Amino acid sequence: MTDLQKNHQELLAELENAALAYGRNPSEITLMAVSKTHPFAAMKELYSCGQMLFGENRVQEAEQKLPLLRPDGMNIHLIGHLQSNKAKKALELFDGIDSVDSLMLAQKLETLASKPVPILLELKTAPEESKSGFENEDALFHALDEIACFSKLKVQGLMTIGPLLGNEKEIRRSFSLLRTTSIRAKQRFPHLDFSVLSMGMSSDFRYAIAEGSTLIRVGTRLFGKREG
Ligand SMILES: *Cc1c(COP(=O)(O)O)cnc(C)c1O
């Protein structure tokens, strides 16, 4: 077993422990391996021990390193901000777009898609940080009014990045906000699916699990520190 595979096993065990500690069912929580800056060979190493879901944050990097023919069942999603002019390429490269952060981008993807595309909508839950995501629930619901009628984009849930420098209370408040927003979204758009709550990274996945995360996005803790 390689170091990477060992990290993977340890992380899965930690996820399971965290789930049990917070009264969650471990089978409700999926691990996404965030492979940005790491080669495709490393992804295959994890795939060979059962890791199916991967996250990449840049279209250009993915285009350079990912082969067109992927191993069976390997799923690669975009988790970084997507510029409209790269939407077409992103649809070719990824099995899902987890970082839809504006109505304009959603409209563009809907127009260009030739088959169903799973998406998550990204919400800003830590407003002090300048990063992408719908600004607030109003903006998100306004976009959903229209996205709800789309035929290609398939909403599966919400995604957020917690405060990168917050304390436990601040981080959990951010994740808790995503969960309550998802509950309200389900009430307002009952025919849409909001079952995925993508929140939690290497440093804060325990808090995310405590707050109801169903999808943890982990890079550093698996692959080690990224260069640059
Ligand atoms: C890089 C990245 C992650 C993983 O972060 P780590 O701290 O390395 O686990 C998760 N989500 C997004 C959106 C990222 O860009």
The ligand as a Gaussian input file, in Angstrom:
#p B3LYP/6-31G(d) Opt

LIG

0 1
 C       -8.908000      22.960000      -2.558000
 C      -10.324000      22.854000      -2.208000
 C      -10.764000      21.925000      -1.243000
 C       -9.832000      21.018000      -0.457000
 O       -9.110000      21.772000       0.442000
 P       -8.072000      21.073000       1.456000
 O       -7.920000      22.073000       2.539000
 O       -6.812000      20.842000       0.694000
 O       -8.686000      19.819000       1.930000
 C      -12.123000      21.842000      -1.004000
 N      -13.011000      22.634000      -1.650000
 C      -12.623000      23.534000      -2.567000
 C      -13.655000      24.369000      -3.243000
 C      -11.279000      23.678000      -2.880000
 O      -10.900000      24.587000      -3.795000

